[in-house]
Amino acid sequence: MDDESLVGRTALTGRALLATPVIGDDRFAHSVILLVEHDATGALGVVLDQATATPLDVVLPDWAAYGTPPAVVFTGGPVANDRALGLVRLRPDATPTGPDHPITAIPRLGGEVGLIDLSADPDGLSAMLGEQPCLRVFAGYAGWSPGQLEAEMDAGAWWTADIGVHDVFDADPATLWQRVVGRQPGERALFARFTGDPAMN
């Protein structure tokens, strides 16, 4: 098995999936996905590097001032495209707690990234939010049923990687995959130059 064993893949929340050159699905080619949930019931993540041309202030004017550049809506994945999910950068001392809190901190990112309820009042949460701009909004998400993600990993479609807060809110999403892959260990880094066109590799 090329990557971690199935036992070692439980609870990948907060880690990234990097689409490999054999992904076989154009919707995810050269994509970096942050897993915001992963457990025995399946997995849910958002694609970090697919910006749209839709300005954030058109769809969520109350949150527009918080949007990190590029301040547009991102395509989070093919599921529920009419649903918006938001990720925010949190203050280092912020501690969102309780099941009804509008922010849920995501593990493995130093407590500095949270999934936010976009129906909440941004001004009421400003004390918890990090240096602004601090928000990225995604239309839709990527989802996997129980065991589906693990099966795709076994087939070589995904690599897992640790990423940082700067990757989640990267200002140049179009090159994010190449840069994250390029800092992976061993031969994987060589794939950062892979274009999908054999004549260019």
Backbone as CSV, one residue per row, in Angstrom:
resi,resn,N_x,N_y,N_z,CA_x,CA_y,CA_z,C_x,C_y,C_z
1,MET,0.860,-1.186,0.000,0.000,0.000,0.000,0.890,1.227,0.000
2,ASP,0.627,2.194,-0.903,1.527,3.320,-1.105,1.486,4.330,0.018
3,ASP,0.347,4.459,0.705,0.230,5.483,1.723,0.021,4.817,3.076
4,GLU,-0.572,5.553,4.010,-0.792,5.011,5.333,-1.704,3.793,5.285
5,SER,-1.600,2.938,6.306,-2.518,1.810,6.401,-3.902,2.347,6.709
6,LEU,-4.927,1.515,6.502,-6.284,1.960,6.798,-6.429,2.346,8.253
7,VAL,-5.748,1.626,9.137,-5.825,1.955,10.559,-5.303,3.352,10.795
8,GLY,-4.217,3.710,10.099,-3.619,5.023,10.292,-4.379,6.143,9.621
9,ARG,-5.420,5.816,8.865,-6.139,6.852,8.149,-7.396,7.322,8.862
10,THR,-7.701,6.783,10.014,-8.885,7.246,10.718,-8.658,8.674,11.190
11,ALA,-9.743,9.426,11.240,-9.699,10.800,11.736,-8.664,11.644,11.004
12,LEU,-8.882,11.833,9.710,-8.007,12.691,8.917,-8.469,14.145,8.934
13,THR,-9.428,14.460,9.789,-9.926,15.828,9.871,-8.772,16.803,10.075
14,GLY,-8.752,17.850,9.258,-7.698,18.850,9.364,-6.506,18.584,8.472
15,ARG,-6.488,17.443,7.802,-5.420,17.160,6.845,-5.927,17.455,5.438
16,ALA,-5.006,17.498,4.497,-5.369,17.775,3.107,-5.299,16.518,2.275
17,LEU,-6.163,16.460,1.272,-6.069,15.463,0.215,-5.482,16.157,-1.002
18,LEU,-4.477,15.548,-1.591,-3.878,16.063,-2.815,-4.228,15.107,-3.937
19,ALA,-4.908,15.602,-4.953,-5.255,14.756,-6.089,-3.977,14.306,-6.782
20,THR,-3.864,13.020,-7.062,-2.698,12.501,-7.757,-2.940,12.548,-9.259
21,PRO,-1.907,12.350,-10.062,-2.100,12.372,-11.518,-3.047,11.296,-12.049
22,VAL,-3.403,10.300,-11.215,-4.315,9.246,-11.680,-5.713,9.409,-11.095
23,ILE,-6.067,10.642,-10.690,-7.342,10.873,-10.020,-8.524,10.385,-10.856
24,GLY,-8.497,10.554,-12.179,-9.562,10.035,-13.023,-10.876,10.784,-12.930
25,ASP,-10.870,11.989,-12.369,-12.085,12.791,-12.252,-11.687,14.243,-12.481
26,ASP,-12.079,14.792,-13.618,-11.667,16.146,-13.981,-12.100,17.195,-12.969
27,ARG,-13.153,16.913,-12.216,-13.614,17.889,-11.221,-12.589,18.099,-10.121
28,PHE,-11.727,17.109,-9.923,-10.750,17.190,-8.840,-9.302,17.237,-9.315
29,ALA,-9.085,17.343,-10.618,-7.714,17.375,-11.131,-6.937,18.531,-10.503
30,HIS,-5.739,18.236,-10.049,-4.865,19.228,-9.409,-5.560,19.953,-8.253
31,SER,-6.326,19.229,-7.471,-7.034,19.871,-6.361,-6.385,19.569,-5.021
32,VAL,-6.551,20.531,-4.124,-6.155,20.393,-2.726,-7.435,20.514,-1.914
33,ILE,-7.763,19.473,-1.162,-9.007,19.456,-0.394,-8.694,19.409,1.096
34,LEU,-9.254,20.337,1.834,-9.149,20.299,3.294,-10.291,19.472,3.833
35,LEU,-9.969,18.404,4.572,-11.005,17.585,5.195,-11.460,18.267,6.479
36,VAL,-12.722,18.666,6.507,-13.265,19.311,7.700,-13.992,18.320,8.594
37,GLU,-14.302,17.139,8.050,-14.879,16.059,8.844,-14.410,14.730,8.268
38,HIS,-14.045,13.797,9.150,-13.716,12.445,8.704,-13.858,11.512,9.890
39,ASP,-14.775,10.558,9.758,-14.970,9.573,10.811,-15.603,8.328,10.188
40,ALA,-16.163,7.464,11.010,-16.722,6.211,10.512,-17.930,6.410,9.605
41,THR,-18.547,7.589,9.648,-19.729,7.835,8.818,-19.374,8.392,7.446
42,GLY,-18.100,8.681,7.208,-17.674,9.206,5.914,-16.770,10.407,6.069
43,ALA,-16.689,11.214,5.028,-15.790,12.371,5.044,-16.415,13.525,4.277
44,LEU,-16.023,14.732,4.661,-16.487,15.948,4.010,-15.311,16.909,3.941
45,GLY,-15.138,17.529,2.772,-14.051,18.484,2.617,-14.409,19.565,1.621
46,VAL,-13.549,20.588,1.554,-13.742,21.667,0.585,-12.479,21.815,-0.253
47,VAL,-12.684,22.058,-1.542,-11.574,22.246,-2.473,-11.023,23.658,-2.262
48,LEU,-9.737,23.752,-1.965,-9.143,25.039,-1.620,-8.672,25.852,-2.817
49,ASP,-8.584,25.237,-3.988,-7.912,25.930,-5.093,-8.773,26.119,-6.343
50,GLN,-10.094,26.193,-6.173,-10.975,26.418,-7.326,-11.786,27.696,-7.118
51,ALA,-11.164,28.824,-7.392,-11.840,30.112,-7.268,-12.808,30.308,-8.422
52,THR,-13.947,30.939,-8.154,-14.879,31.310,-9.214,-14.706,32.802,-9.505
53,ALA,-15.502,33.300,-10.426,-15.462,34.732,-10.740,-16.527,35.506,-9.967
54,THR,-17.242,34.847,-9.058,-18.323,35.494,-8.321,-17.797,36.224,-7.095
55,PRO,-17.887,37.544,-7.063,-17.403,38.296,-5.903,-18.177,37.933,-4.638
56,LEU,-17.470,37.899,-3.536,-18.105,37.558,-2.258,-19.189,38.557,-1.888
57,ASP,-18.995,39.832,-2.235,-19.984,40.830,-1.828,-21.310,40.698,-2.572
58,VAL,-21.333,39.921,-3.654,-22.580,39.699,-4.385,-23.476,38.705,-3.657
59,VAL,-22.871,37.693,-3.035,-23.664,36.639,-2.402,-23.764,36.788,-0.887
60,LEU,-22.750,37.359,-0.264,-22.760,37.529,1.192,-22.242,38.920,1.555
61,PRO,-23.021,39.954,1.279,-22.540,41.320,1.517,-22.131,41.597,2.954
62,ASP,-22.796,40.950,3.931,-22.449,41.193,5.334,-21.052,40.688,5.678
63,TRP,-20.575,39.699,4.910,-19.269,39.106,5.179,-18.193,39.596,4.211
64,ALA,-18.563,40.420,3.251,-17.637,40.794,2.181,-16.344,41.411,2.711
65,ALA,-16.431,42.230,3.735,-15.232,42.898,4.255,-14.247,41.922,4.885
66,TYR,-14.711,40.721,5.201,-13.856,39.728,5.858,-13.170,38.786,4.866
67,GLY,-13.547,38.857,3.597,-13.042,37.908,2.610,-11.571,38.073,2.291
68,THR,-10.822,36.973,2.366,-9.404,37.004,2.018,-9.251,37.039,0.493
69,PRO,-8.238,37.733,0.005,-8.051,37.777,-1.448,-7.623,36.425,-2.003
70,PRO,-8.129,36.048,-3.166,-9.149,36.771,-3.925,-10.514,36.669,-3.245
71,ALA,-11.183,37.786,-3.065,-12.451,37.825,-2.323,-13.607,37.397,-3.221
72,VAL,-13.574,36.117,-3.577,-14.606,35.532,-4.426,-15.106,34.261,-3.747
73,VAL,-16.184,33.720,-4.286,-16.677,32.431,-3.813,-15.857,31.337,-4.495
74,PHE,-15.508,30.294,-3.747,-14.781,29.152,-4.290,-15.733,27.990,-4.510
75,THR,-15.412,27.137,-5.475,-16.171,25.908,-5.666,-15.650,24.885,-4.678
76,GLY,-16.440,24.590,-3.659,-15.985,23.680,-2.614,-16.055,22.217,-2.987
77,GLY,-16.857,21.902,-4.002,-17.013,20.520,-4.428,-18.333,20.347,-5.150
78,PRO,-18.583,19.148,-5.648,-19.768,18.915,-6.478,-21.065,18.672,-5.710
79,VAL,-21.006,18.575,-4.395,-22.196,18.279,-3.594,-22.797,19.571,-3.035
80,ALA,-24.116,19.710,-3.149,-24.859,20.834,-2.550,-24.266,22.183,-2.933
81,ASN,-24.210,22.448,-4.239,-23.638,23.710,-4.713,-24.431,24.938,-4.290
82,ASP,-25.665,24.727,-3.808,-26.461,25.854,-3.336,-26.239,26.124,-1.853
83,ARG,-25.304,25.410,-1.255,-25.006,25.580,0.166,-23.637,26.226,0.322
84,ALA,-23.539,27.254,1.146,-22.269,27.946,1.357,-21.641,27.518,2.679
85,LEU,-20.362,27.178,2.623,-19.594,26.861,3.823,-18.496,27.904,3.959
86,GLY,-18.205,28.287,5.181,-17.173,29.286,5.409,-16.080,28.784,6.330
87,LEU,-14.845,29.137,6.003,-13.709,28.880,6.871,-13.158,30.224,7.323
88,VAL,-12.876,30.343,8.616,-12.322,31.595,9.141,-11.011,31.336,9.867
89,ARG,-10.162,32.350,9.813,-8.927,32.329,10.597,-9.261,32.912,11.963
90,LEU,-8.874,32.196,13.013,-9.214,32.585,14.375,-8.023,33.214,15.092
91,ARG,-8.336,34.016,16.106,-7.274,34.524,16.976,-6.648,33.344,17.713
92,PRO,-5.350,33.382,17.992,-4.696,32.272,18.689,-5.323,31.947,20.039
93,ASP,-5.918,32.954,20.695,-6.502,32.717,22.017,-8.009,32.457,21.955
94,ALA,-8.555,32.337,20.751,-9.994,32.075,20.618,-10.283,30.619,20.961
95,THR,-11.354,30.401,21.709,-11.708,29.031,22.101,-13.206,28.800,21.895
96,PRO,-13.621,28.584,20.646,-15.049,28.293,20.421,-15.443,26.973,21.058
97,THR,-16.468,26.981,21.878,-16.892,25.770,22.578,-18.411,25.646,22.525
98,GLY,-18.876,24.413,22.700,-20.308,24.160,22.773,-20.897,23.804,21.428
99,PRO,-21.894,22.908,21.435,-22.486,22.431,20.175,-23.230,23.515,19.403
100,ASP,-23.655,24.579,20.072,-24.415,25.632,19.403,-23.565,26.830,19.009
101,HIS,-22.261,26.741,19.246,-21.392,27.858,18.883,-21.312,27.959,17.359
102,PRO,-21.329,29.184,16.806,-21.305,29.317,15.344,-19.958,28.982,14.691
103,ILE,-18.936,28.753,15.491,-17.627,28.391,14.955,-17.197,27.052,15.531
104,THR,-16.714,26.167,14.673,-16.163,24.883,15.108,-14.707,24.823,14.666
105,ALA,-13.799,24.783,15.646,-12.378,24.725,15.316,-12.051,23.401,14.634
106,ILE,-11.158,23.452,13.643,-10.760,22.263,12.900,-9.427,21.764,13.445
107,PRO,-9.348,20.505,13.847,-8.109,19.964,14.405,-6.945,20.053,13.423
108,ARG,-5.737,19.949,13.967,-4.472,19.905,13.218,-4.062,21.231,12.595
109,LEU,-4.828,22.264,12.804,-4.454,23.558,12.243,-4.183,24.566,13.352
110,GLY,-3.701,24.063,14.458,-3.267,24.918,15.555,-4.364,25.719,16.213
111,GLY,-5.627,25.278,16.048,-6.737,26.036,16.618,-6.978,27.359,15.918
112,GLU,-6.361,27.543,14.745,-6.450,28.839,14.053,-7.401,28.848,12.867
113,VAL,-8.053,27.726,12.580,-9.017,27.686,11.479,-10.299,27.055,11.997
114,GLY,-11.421,27.668,11.652,-12.699,27.133,12.087,-13.720,27.160,10.972
115,LEU,-14.674,26.243,11.055,-15.832,26.213,10.156,-16.878,27.118,10.790
116,ILE,-17.396,28.082,10.029,-18.282,29.087,10.613,-19.681,29.018,10.019
117,ASP,-20.667,29.279,10.858,-22.052,29.387,10.428,-22.226,30.778,9.820
118,LEU,-22.433,30.838,8.496,-22.485,32.121,7.807,-23.779,32.887,8.062
119,SER,-24.721,32.273,8.783,-25.926,33.008,9.157,-25.693,33.841,10.416
120,ALA,-24.550,33.668,11.049,-24.220,34.422,12.260,-23.851,35.859,11.902
121,ASP,-23.930,36.734,12.893,-23.583,38.142,12.718,-22.065,38.286,12.796
122,PRO,-21.401,38.686,11.716,-19.939,38.780,11.765,-19.433,39.755,12.816
123,ASP,-20.144,40.856,13.017,-19.685,41.832,14.001,-19.690,41.250,15.409
124,GLY,-20.630,40.342,15.677,-20.697,39.733,16.997,-19.598,38.722,17.241
125,LEU,-18.910,38.301,16.179,-17.836,37.318,16.309,-16.456,37.929,16.117
126,SER,-16.394,39.222,15.895,-15.127,39.859,15.528,-14.033,39.663,16.566
127,ALA,-14.406,39.520,17.834,-13.394,39.345,18.874,-12.686,38.000,18.758
128,MET,-13.305,37.040,18.082,-12.700,35.720,17.936,-11.917,35.574,16.637
129,LEU,-12.185,36.458,15.699,-11.582,36.330,14.389,-10.180,36.908,14.364
130,GLY,-9.325,36.287,13.568,-7.943,36.741,13.482,-7.826,38.012,12.675
131,GLU,-6.581,38.377,12.425,-6.324,39.593,11.656,-7.079,39.526,10.337
132,GLN,-7.783,40.576,10.035,-8.644,40.561,8.862,-7.891,41.074,7.631
133,PRO,-8.268,40.576,6.430,-9.386,39.672,6.135,-9.106,38.243,6.586
134,CYS,-10.151,37.508,6.893,-9.957,36.215,7.548,-10.959,35.145,7.133
135,LEU,-11.677,35.321,6.026,-12.759,34.411,5.650,-12.594,33.907,4.220
136,ARG,-12.907,32.628,4.021,-13.031,32.072,2.679,-14.353,31.311,2.609
137,VAL,-15.092,31.535,1.522,-16.426,30.958,1.370,-16.434,29.986,0.197
138,PHE,-17.095,28.851,0.397,-17.149,27.781,-0.604,-18.597,27.437,-0.925
139,ALA,-18.890,27.311,-2.212,-20.198,26.831,-2.652,-20.089,25.331,-2.863
140,GLY,-20.798,24.574,-2.046,-20.743,23.120,-2.140,-19.553,22.525,-1.409
141,TYR,-19.470,21.206,-1.480,-18.401,20.493,-0.798,-18.167,19.155,-1.482
142,ALA,-17.095,18.503,-1.103,-16.796,17.147,-1.568,-17.164,16.185,-0.451
143,GLY,-17.883,15.124,-0.781,-18.321,14.191,0.248,-18.051,12.748,-0.140
144,TRP,-17.818,11.918,0.878,-17.556,10.498,0.681,-18.383,9.697,1.674
145,SER,-18.973,8.624,1.224,-19.699,7.713,2.106,-18.702,6.861,2.892
146,PRO,-19.154,6.108,3.894,-18.230,5.306,4.694,-17.365,4.381,3.833
147,GLY,-16.065,4.470,3.988,-15.130,3.619,3.272,-14.790,4.076,1.866
148,GLN,-15.556,5.019,1.314,-15.325,5.438,-0.067,-13.988,6.154,-0.232
149,LEU,-13.684,7.071,0.667,-12.411,7.789,0.564,-11.233,6.839,0.702
150,GLU,-11.333,5.928,1.662,-10.248,4.966,1.860,-10.024,4.123,0.610
151,ALA,-11.130,3.737,-0.057,-11.012,2.948,-1.285,-10.333,3.762,-2.385
152,GLU,-10.662,5.047,-2.472,-10.031,5.899,-3.475,-8.544,6.091,-3.171
153,MET,-8.205,6.161,-1.902,-6.796,6.267,-1.531,-6.051,4.985,-1.880
154,ASP,-6.686,3.840,-1.652,-6.075,2.564,-2.024,-5.821,2.491,-3.532
155,ALA,-6.708,3.123,-4.317,-6.565,3.119,-5.766,-5.525,4.125,-6.247
156,GLY,-4.954,4.889,-5.313,-3.903,5.844,-5.660,-4.398,7.197,-6.114
157,ALA,-5.687,7.511,-5.864,-6.254,8.773,-6.342,-5.867,9.970,-5.483
158,TRP,-5.522,9.714,-4.206,-5.235,10.814,-3.275,-3.977,10.540,-2.471
159,TRP,-3.242,11.603,-2.186,-2.205,11.588,-1.159,-2.731,12.439,-0.013
160,THR,-2.290,12.154,1.193,-2.637,13.012,2.320,-1.419,13.836,2.711
161,ALA,-1.679,15.020,3.238,-0.586,15.911,3.619,-1.045,16.845,4.723
162,ASP,-0.107,17.279,5.522,-0.381,18.340,6.485,-0.233,19.669,5.756
163,ILE,-1.133,20.594,6.039,-1.018,21.931,5.473,-1.123,22.949,6.589
164,GLY,-0.826,24.204,6.268,-0.867,25.264,7.261,-2.000,26.234,7.006
165,VAL,-2.168,27.142,7.950,-3.213,28.151,7.833,-3.023,28.959,6.557
166,HIS,-1.768,29.248,6.211,-1.491,30.044,5.013,-1.980,29.341,3.748
167,ASP,-1.983,28.000,3.751,-2.490,27.268,2.587,-4.002,27.392,2.460
168,VAL,-4.684,27.354,3.575,-6.149,27.418,3.564,-6.627,28.740,2.966
169,PHE,-5.891,29.826,3.256,-6.299,31.157,2.798,-5.325,31.712,1.746
170,ASP,-4.741,30.839,0.967,-3.709,31.229,0.016,-4.234,32.241,-1.009
171,ALA,-3.430,33.250,-1.289,-3.845,34.312,-2.211,-3.677,33.929,-3.678
172,ASP,-2.988,32.822,-3.954,-2.776,32.379,-5.333,-3.243,30.929,-5.463
173,PRO,-4.550,30.701,-5.351,-5.055,29.321,-5.334,-4.736,28.529,-6.596
174,ALA,-4.555,29.187,-7.718,-4.323,28.470,-8.974,-3.031,27.655,-8.956
175,THR,-2.075,28.035,-8.121,-0.810,27.306,-8.054,-0.640,26.538,-6.742
176,LEU,-1.700,26.460,-5.948,-1.583,25.840,-4.627,-1.194,24.372,-4.721
177,TRP,-1.824,23.616,-5.621,-1.514,22.185,-5.746,-0.032,21.973,-6.036
178,GLN,0.502,22.699,-7.008,1.909,22.530,-7.357,2.821,22.826,-6.174
179,ARG,2.500,23.853,-5.410,3.364,24.227,-4.296,3.280,23.240,-3.129
180,VAL,2.061,22.776,-2.833,1.926,21.812,-1.733,2.559,20.479,-2.122
181,VAL,2.318,20.012,-3.344,2.941,18.770,-3.801,4.459,18.930,-3.838
182,GLY,4.932,20.083,-4.251,6.359,20.308,-4.373,7.126,20.234,-3.071
183,ARG,6.439,20.400,-1.947,7.142,20.288,-0.663,6.912,18.944,0.033
184,GLN,6.316,17.986,-0.698,6.128,16.658,-0.133,7.446,15.885,-0.178
185,PRO,7.589,14.874,0.675,8.852,14.135,0.740,9.066,13.214,-0.456
186,GLY,10.324,12.967,-0.743,10.694,11.965,-1.736,10.241,12.291,-3.141
187,GLU,9.897,11.235,-3.870,9.580,11.368,-5.286,8.271,12.103,-5.542
188,ARG,7.419,12.197,-4.553,6.142,12.891,-4.774,6.360,14.328,-5.222
189,ALA,7.385,14.958,-4.690,7.637,16.360,-5.034,7.847,16.543,-6.530
190,LEU,8.335,15.512,-7.210,8.584,15.615,-8.650,7.297,15.824,-9.440
191,PHE,6.179,15.360,-8.880,4.909,15.474,-9.593,4.392,16.908,-9.627
192,ALA,5.011,17.806,-8.882,4.576,19.202,-8.903,4.688,19.798,-10.294
193,ARG,5.541,19.200,-11.129,5.707,19.715,-12.496,4.813,18.983,-13.490
194,PHE,3.984,18.054,-13.003,3.101,17.286,-13.870,1.968,18.160,-14.364
195,THR,1.758,18.216,-15.676,0.722,19.089,-16.246,-0.495,18.339,-16.749
196,GLY,-0.376,17.025,-16.969,-1.464,16.274,-17.583,-1.279,16.151,-19.069
197,ASP,-0.389,16.973,-19.640,-0.053,16.901,-21.067,1.307,16.252,-21.189
198,PRO,1.398,14.988,-21.690,2.678,14.293,-21.753,3.762,15.085,-22.474
199,ALA,3.405,15.896,-23.435,4.394,16.645,-24.179,5.039,17.743,-23.347
200,MET,4.375,18.111,-22.244,4.888,19.187,-21.403,5.624,18.685,-20.189
201,ASN,5.700,17.362,-19.998,6.323,16.813,-18.789,7.750,16.318,-19.087
